[in-house]
Amino acid sequence: MGGIGETTLAKEVAWKAENDKLFDQAVFAEKNKTILMILDNIWENLDLLAVGIPHGNDHKGCKILLTARSEDTLSRKMDSKQNFSVGILKEEEAWSLFKKMAGDY
């Protein structure tokens, strides 16, 4: 039944769960919206379907970004479709990034 405050209640539950430190983060997304979900530091296979995240083209406009230290984790265990390797910055690049993020001191 629409219009009785389900969305407002769900948002309040998410806020309270985070505010009361029941969870580090509470994520709220409406079903009909496009989303980018970022799952950081994946070490082993994570069954996305088991937690309600469909595979393939079931949800066009929704994407998942996974980060992992091992490309093997993503390509073999998670069956990722496209991988991007991030190399180590050269010292000059590292200082440039540091100055940009922390300020030029």
Number of C-alpha atoms within 10 A of each C-alpha: 5 6 7 8 10 11 13 11 11 12 16 12 14 17 16 14 15 15 13 9 11 11 11 9 12 15 9 12 11 8 8 8 8 13 15 11 13 11 11 11 11 15 14 14 12 13 11 11 9 8 8 8 13 12 9 8 8 9 14 9 11 14 12 12 12 15 17 15 13 13 15 14 18 22 13 11 14 17 11 15 8 8 12 7 9 7 6 8 10 9 9 9 11 12 13 14 13 12 12 10 9 9 9 9 4
